[in-house]
Amino acid sequence: MLDMADVTEYPDRRVRDLADAFVQELAELDPLVATYLGLPVGRDRLPDFSPEGEDALDDLWRSTLASLTAAEDESTAAGGVADADDRRCARLLRERLETELAVSEAGERLRTVSNLAAPPHMIREALMLMPAATADDWGMIAARIGRVPEAVDGYRAALVASASRGRYESPRLISALADQLAGWQANGTGWFAGFAADGPSALRAELDRVCPAADAAIGGLRAWLMSDYAAEAAGTPDGVGAERYELAVRRWNGARIDLTQTYEWGWAQFHEIRAEMAAEAGRILPGSTVLEAIAHVTQNGEVVDGVEQVRQRLQRLMDDVIADLDGTHFDLADPVKVVEAKIAPPGSAAAPYYSGPSEDFSRPGQTWLPTLGETRFPMWHLYSTWYHEGVPGHHLQLAQWCYLAKRLSTYQTSVGGVSACSEGWALYAERLMDELGYLEAPGARLGYLEAQLTRAIRVIVDLGMHLRLAVPADSPMFAGQVWTPELALEFFMAQLGRDLEYSQSEVMRYLGLPGQAISYKLGERAWLAGREAAQAARGNGFDLKSWHMAALSLGSLGLDDLADELAQL
């Protein structure tokens, strides 16, 4: 158990100090957490993904909960009143720890199979975030790559332990992960060997020793997934069912949700956004359908040729937006003004993503574009996507949190993140840019609406596939049928005009991360409700810039608290 004497130097922030002590202990158990945060802990190690490693995490969750209760009891006995930041931290920490323990007790962490967040993805992402400027940096990278076979064995042991209890993920998910791992070998040498190809000559012998072993471990994992494990998992359904889904919703949203109401609301959002898209398509190309308008802007709008060229274009987009918004709609600290556009490695999921800065900002926030082998990039749908992933979306929120980590806690600004809070802000940020008039380029507003429709479809098909719900009578497709991955794929492609590879990746993502896909629209709804309530309360005294900065200074919140806290700003 954490020693309370070590975390109560400042009684008015006793919970935040406890939360920070928890992060330090977590970083020792999971060195990838340390890498994401930029802490000099365990840079030569990887987590223990085995059942024993999961048991160690459970022990930490339980001891921290006990310490949290003790801290709150001490404060009450002393007659103290926690300040607002400590109060929010306590609620977040308790809810997150209790949820993670429930997830563990259900055996969910032992059977993680996903095309986005399985242990192999976590290992690779951490390596890409490590410093690589000096020979010492590369020494740590080589040591960590040398641990890959052990980490892969631990992951496999977790899947075997879960299987011994009859708990599997579906063959469809297993195949999707295996296909990704095959892509890691597509260059003929393996991803790790390619990643380390530019390492220093002084470490060449060591890198040439550890990289083939790491690549072989990934190849062995893929072979086992496709043979023994897939055969044992045969017959496992794609959807997780109500009990597992409700727990997953808590994990991603920080709340218990009325799933029936959410499914109905998702359909209402779908119809509303489709109507708005039809109107926008008519403005772009009178008399056209939405898909015809998309084809028109794809062909006639701004197009960037070349992978490095599109990276530069996205970098320029973010730099320009920061220059525009700073001082007008946000007040940004200098470290927050730096963000990098990057190209995602082969074998990534299809959707763009963001990685936050290290605590000291020596590694800035980074947006990542998966190219999926393409070299020609229409910009019409990338504007809004980069407002979401970069500025004013994920980057402004997560970099601002990082900037405030000492005032709040590292826990509230990183490890304790709730998807609905961060994805909700990023979707709100897209809407804000529409409100501010930043979607005037040909097709840019259609791209924003397409992104909104994507998130509404996520609500529908995520709930539909996992709970095996029926498609309502007013649906444009499949009325009366029960959702399956096949229906979801066809629906996604027909409604959005996306290609097969992207659409398959999206459907696999929902299957592998149940409950996460609904967090975008639910989070956005909470951010909008909080703003509307704050504006109503303050009337003519409401200042949007001040509200934005106060809202971005709260740290992470679950849906149980988000709208209420925002309304009070």
HUWOCOR-V747003 format. One line per field, one symbol per residue. phi: phi as a letter, one per 40 degrees, with the letter a starting at -180 (. if undefined). A space follows every 50 residues. Layout:
# HUWOCOR-V747003
phi=???
This chain:
# HUWOCOR-V747003
phi=.cccccbbdbdcbccccccccccccccccbccdccdcgccbfccbbcccc dccccccdccdcccccccccccccccccgcbccccccccccccccccccc ccccccgcccbcbacbbcddccccccccccdacbccdccccccccccddc ccccccccccccccbgbbccdccccccccccccccccgbhcccccccccc ccbdcccccccccccccccccdccdcbdcccccdgcccccgccccccccd ccbgacbccccccccdcccdccccccccccccccadgccccccccccccb ccbbchccccccccccdccccdccccgbbabbcdcccbabcbbccdgccc ccabbcccdcgcbccbcbbccfgcbbbccdccdccccccbbccdcccccc ddcbdcccadccbadccbdccccccccdcccdccccgcbccdgccccccc cccdcccddcccccccbfccccccccagdgcccbdccccccdcccbgccc ccccccccccccbdgccccccccddcccccccccccccfcccbccccdcc ccbcgcacccbdccccccc
